[in-house]
Each structure stands twice: as structure tokens, then as C-alpha cells.
Amino acid sequence: MMKKLFLSIVLILSSSAFAKPSVVVSILPEQTFVQKIAKDMVDITVMVAPGSNPHSYEPKPSQMVAISKADIYFSIGVEFENVWLERFRSQNKKLRFVDISANITKMKMTEHHHEGAEEEHHHHGELDPHTWTSPNNVAIMAENIFHTLKEIDPNNSAKYKANLDQFLQEIQKTDMKIREILKNLKPDTKFMVFHPSWGYFAKDYGLEEVAIEVNGKHPKPKEIMMIVDEAKEEKVKLIFAQPEFSDKSAKVIAKEAGIDVEKISPLDADWSDNLIKMATLIAK
């Protein structure tokens, strides 16, 4: 009896000693970043499922259970966090919150004023949360993830560091590939998007993002015709829409201007291929 009890205690102690850190992230690109550095050394839960809107997402009961057991929450500044992070804190007092975008210089959301459009429709100084569309920013986030994992799981710090170094090389290669794809474009080449999600990407590569949506609202008919005229004048070939949002206005503008709508999501888990795809489409 004593032998069985001793074995049970040993098993319990050993399982807790080797338990993986439990990590929660807001969006799929973050899951990719954490996996690049942690590989299989942590368990990861993602809040915003593919195709869901990160601005208005509400966690499922199963995700709230994961929150109650988690060690780290890696936030990134997307809108639903403004409502839910405090609730997560009350759910798990021991949960450590780390904003992986904390030391990134935030930009204002793209404010594109179509002549004659009403000023009240603009993004009144709202900061753009889509920081991960810039490889430079992803490198900063990778460092932030590494330092947090190293602190919470020091036994694996050497592995985390090796994985970080490898990931930083991948980020650099992605950046170089995008620059090669875009090298023949004129400075400040414009590309048209429905939802302004690509501002950091545009800034990195000397492009200009032109947003159809203004302050989270579909443009009015008068504004749509102005955008159509602008698309024709700028010889825009594509409008980029996101699967997470309605593309009704984008389709109307595309039809009137005789151009195509391309759906591409900045929330794609394969962040590198996604940015390369974006660059390739703009270059064409």
C-alpha cells in the first residue's frame, strides 16, 4: 500500500515538474510566432478562430476554461482585447499578460480623405493594431515572446534562443523576398483595400494604402463614386478585401471601375507566405 502511495506521489510530482507552459494568444499569426520559438515545448490556445472578426470576437466557454488554466496571455492590441482582457484577469489571477507589440511604434489608421467626403467618417487618430503585417515588427514580437518564455521556463532557454535565431533569419529572408518582388514599383505606389489593415506593410515598403472603409463604416453612394473615379485615375487593378468583413462595397466599386476583388486576410496563420502573396499581387 505504502509503495503504491509513494509511486503515485512520484508520478504527480514528475508530471507537474514536466508540465508544459500553457499559452493563450489572440490571433493565428501569434500562434505561428510562438510555435517558431517554442516548437512543442508549450501548449497554445488561439482566441480568434479563422474567419472571425477580431474587432468584435467573443470567446467560447471552452476558451474561457483554457484561460482559467493558462500561464501566459500574449496580447497584440486587437480590438476585442479592450473588452476581454480584464475579464480574463478576473478568471485567472495568476495569468501573466504580455503585450508582444508593446515596444512597437504604432501608426494611426489610414485616413484617406476623398474630396467631398464627410470629415466625421474618418478614423479620428485611432491607432492601427495590425502591427504584424511588417516583418520588422514581427522580429520585435519574436524577441518579446522569447524573453517571456525564457523567464517562465528557464530550463529550456537555450532551445528557445536557438529557435529565435532561426526565426529571425526566416523573417529577414521574407523581408528580402518582398523587397525583390516590389523593386520595380514607383515610390508611393497606391493599392486599394476595403479595411485598412496593411498600413505597416505599406510603410515598410514605401507604398500607400488607400482605404475604402472609413471609420468602420461602408462608404455612402456619393463616396463610392469618388473612390471609383480615384481607382480609374490611379489605374488600380485590384481591390483587396478581407474574408472577415463584408465585401459588398468593394464589389460595387470593383464593378463600376472594371477591376477585380482579391480576398486576402492579414490574420492568415502563414504570415510569411501571406505577405509575399500580398507583395506579388501589388507588383502585378
C-alpha positions in Angstrom: 0.0 0.0 0.0 2.8 2.4 1.0 4.7 1.5 -2.2 1.7 2.4 -4.4 1.2 5.7 -2.5 4.9 6.6 -2.9 4.7 5.8 -6.7 1.5 7.9 -7.0 3.2 10.9 -5.3 6.3 10.5 -7.6 4.1 10.4 -10.7 2.2 13.5 -9.6 5.4 15.4 -8.8 7.1 14.4 -12.0 4.0 15.3 -14.2 3.8 18.7 -12.6 7.6 19.2 -13.0 7.4 18.4 -16.7 4.1 20.2 -17.4 4.3 22.4 -20.4 3.6 26.1 -20.0 0.1 26.9 -21.2 -0.1 29.9 -23.6 -3.1 31.8 -24.9 -2.8 34.1 -28.0 -5.4 36.4 -29.6 -4.9 35.7 -33.3 -3.4 33.0 -35.6 -0.2 34.8 -36.6 0.7 35.0 -32.9 0.3 31.2 -32.7 2.8 30.9 -35.6 5.3 33.2 -33.9 5.1 31.3 -30.6 5.4 28.0 -32.3 8.5 29.2 -34.2 10.2 29.9 -30.9 8.7 27.2 -28.6 8.1 24.4 -31.1 6.3 21.7 -29.0 7.5 23.0 -25.6 4.3 24.9 -24.8 0.6 24.3 -25.3 -1.2 27.1 -27.3 -4.8 28.2 -27.4 -5.9 30.7 -30.0 -8.9 33.0 -29.3 -10.0 34.3 -32.7 -10.9 31.4 -35.0 -10.2 31.6 -38.8 -12.8 33.8 -40.5 -13.9 35.5 -37.3 -13.7 39.3 -36.8 -11.0 40.2 -34.2 -12.8 43.5 -33.5 -16.0 42.0 -32.1 -14.9 38.4 -31.2 -16.4 36.8 -28.1 -14.6 33.8 -26.6 -16.3 30.4 -26.4 -16.9 28.6 -23.0 -14.1 26.1 -23.8 -11.7 29.0 -24.4 -12.6 30.5 -21.0 -11.7 27.2 -19.5 -8.3 27.4 -21.2 -7.9 30.9 -19.8 -8.5 29.7 -16.3 -5.6 27.2 -16.6 -3.2 29.2 -18.7 0.2 30.6 -17.6 0.7 33.4 -20.2 -1.6 35.5 -22.3 0.2 37.1 -25.3 -1.9 40.1 -26.4 -1.2 42.1 -29.5 -3.6 45.1 -29.4 -6.6 43.8 -31.5 -9.9 45.4 -30.5 -11.6 42.6 -28.7 -8.8 42.6 -26.1 -10.0 46.0 -24.9 -13.2 44.4 -23.6 -12.0 40.9 -22.7 -8.5 41.2 -21.1 -9.9 42.5 -17.8 -12.4 39.6 -17.7 -9.6 37.1 -18.4 -7.7 38.7 -15.4 -10.7 38.1 -13.1 -10.9 34.5 -14.5 -7.3 33.7 -13.6 -5.5 35.8 -11.1 -2.1 34.1 -11.8 -2.3 34.6 -15.6 0.6 36.7 -16.8 -0.3 39.2 -19.6 2.4 40.2 -22.1 1.6 42.6 -25.0 4.1 41.5 -27.7 3.5 44.8 -29.6 4.3 47.0 -26.5 7.6 48.4 -27.8 6.5 48.9 -31.4 5.8 52.4 -32.6 2.1 52.4 -33.5 0.8 54.3 -36.6 -2.6 55.9 -36.9 -5.2 54.1 -39.0 -5.1 55.0 -42.7 -7.1 58.2 -43.1 -7.9 58.7 -46.8 -9.9 61.8 -47.5 -11.9 61.5 -50.7 -12.7 65.1 -51.8 -16.2 65.9 -50.7 -16.5 63.1 -48.2 -17.7 63.9 -44.8 -15.0 64.6 -42.2 -16.9 62.8 -39.5 -16.3 59.4 -41.2 -12.5 59.5 -40.6 -10.6 57.3 -38.1 -10.1 60.2 -35.6 -6.5 59.3 -34.6 -7.2 55.7 -33.9 -4.1 53.6 -33.7 -3.7 50.7 -36.2 -3.5 47.4 -34.4 -2.3 45.4 -37.5 1.4 45.6 -36.5 2.3 42.1 -37.6 2.0 43.0 -41.3 5.5 44.3 -41.0 8.4 41.9 -40.9 10.4 44.4 -38.8 7.6 44.4 -36.2 7.4 40.6 -36.3 11.1 40.5 -35.3 10.4 42.7 -32.3 7.5 40.5 -31.3 9.6 37.4 -31.6 12.2 38.9 -29.2 9.4 39.7 -26.7 8.0 36.2 -26.9 11.4 34.7 -26.4 12.2 36.8 -23.3 8.8 35.9 -21.7 9.2 32.1 -22.4 12.8 32.2 -21.1 11.6 33.7 -17.8 8.7 31.4 -17.2 10.6 28.2 -18.4 14.4 28.8 -17.8 15.2 25.1 -18.3 14.5 25.4 -22.0 16.0 28.9 -22.5 18.9 27.6 -24.8 16.4 25.9 -27.1 14.2 29.0 -27.2 17.2 31.1 -28.1 18.3 28.7 -30.9 14.7 28.7 -32.3 14.5 32.5 -32.0 17.8 32.9 -34.0 16.4 30.6 -36.7 13.1 32.5 -36.8 14.9 35.9 -37.1 16.7 34.6 -40.2 13.4 33.5 -41.7 11.9 37.0 -41.1 14.9 38.6 -42.8 14.5 36.3 -45.8 10.8 37.2 -46.0 11.7 40.9 -46.0 14.4 40.5 -48.7 12.0 38.5 -50.9 9.3 41.1 -50.6 11.8 43.9 -51.5 12.8 41.9 -54.5 9.2 41.5 -55.7 8.5 45.2 -55.2 11.8 46.6 -56.5 10.4 47.9 -59.9 7.4 49.8 -58.4 7.4 53.6 -58.2 7.7 55.1 -54.7 4.3 55.6 -53.1 2.6 53.2 -55.4 -1.0 53.0 -54.2 -3.0 49.9 -53.5 -6.7 49.9 -52.6 -8.1 48.0 -49.6 -11.6 47.7 -48.1 -10.5 47.6 -44.4 -7.2 49.5 -43.6 -5.2 46.5 -42.4 -2.0 46.9 -44.3 -0.6 50.3 -43.1 2.6 48.8 -41.6 3.3 46.7 -44.7 2.8 49.9 -46.8 5.2 51.9 -44.6 7.9 49.2 -44.7 8.0 49.1 -48.5 7.3 52.7 -49.5 3.7 52.0 -50.7 0.4 53.9 -50.0 -2.7 52.1 -48.7 -6.0 53.6 -49.9 -8.9 52.6 -47.7 -12.5 52.3 -48.9 -14.0 51.8 -45.5 -14.0 54.9 -43.4 -14.1 54.7 -39.6 -15.5 51.2 -39.7 -18.4 52.2 -42.0 -19.2 51.4 -45.6 -18.9 54.5 -47.8 -22.0 56.3 -48.9 -23.1 56.2 -52.6 -21.5 59.7 -53.3 -18.2 58.5 -51.7 -18.3 55.3 -53.7 -18.4 57.2 -57.0 -15.4 59.3 -55.8 -13.5 56.1 -55.0 -14.4 54.7 -58.4 -13.0 57.8 -60.1 -9.9 57.6 -58.0 -9.4 53.9 -58.8 -9.6 54.7 -62.5 -7.3 57.7 -62.2 -4.7 55.7 -60.3 -5.1 52.8 -62.7 -5.8 50.5 -59.7 -6.1 46.8 -60.9 -7.3 45.2 -57.7 -9.2 45.9 -54.5 -8.1 43.9 -51.5 -11.0 42.7 -49.3 -10.9 40.6 -46.1 -12.9 37.4 -45.6 -13.7 38.6 -42.1 -15.7 41.6 -43.3 -18.5 42.2 -45.8 -17.1 43.0 -49.3 -20.3 44.4 -50.6 -18.9 48.0 -51.2 -15.7 46.6 -52.6 -17.6 44.6 -55.2 -19.7 47.6 -56.2 -16.6 49.8 -56.6 -14.8 47.0 -58.5 -17.7 46.5 -60.9 -18.0 50.3 -61.6 -14.3 50.6 -62.1 -13.9 47.4 -64.1 -11.4 45.8 -61.7 -11.2 42.7 -59.6 -11.6 42.0 -55.9 -9.0 39.8 -54.2 -9.7 38.4 -50.8 -6.6 38.2 -48.5 -6.6 38.1 -44.7 -3.8 39.6 -42.6 -4.9 37.1 -40.0 -3.6 34.1 -42.0 -1.5 31.8 -39.9 1.2 31.5 -42.6 2.3 35.1 -42.1 5.3 34.9 -44.4 3.7 33.4 -47.4 0.7 35.8 -46.9 2.9 38.9 -47.0 4.8 37.6 -50.0 1.4 36.9 -51.7 0.3 40.5 -51.0 3.5 41.9 -52.4 3.2 39.7 -55.6 -0.4 40.9 -56.2 0.5 44.5 -55.7 3.5 44.1 -58.1 1.3 42.7 -60.8 
